[in-house]
Amino acid sequence: MGTMNISLPDSLNAFVEEQVEKRGHGSSSDYVLELIRKEQDAERVRVLVTKGTTSPAVGLMNKEWIDSLRTGTTSRVL
């Protein structure tokens, strides 16, 4: 695993320490890892959405289909 050292102004350092305490992280590194993973997930979603907007429309996405996604009862594939 690589190591990265960062310098923060006192106000940001205090904020990070508060978040570590509030969220129950073991260290500031754990908190920063969580933030990076969330950003990585958001980037993946952006890529998938972009791919989706440029792909051809296939199948019918109506209210029933969307509701089935919410309930986990999808019975057909688009």
Secondary structure, DSSP 8 states (H G I E B T S, - for coil): ---------HHHHHHHHHHHHHHT-SSHHHHHHHHHHHHHHHHHHHHHHHHHHHS---S---HHHHHHHHHT---S--
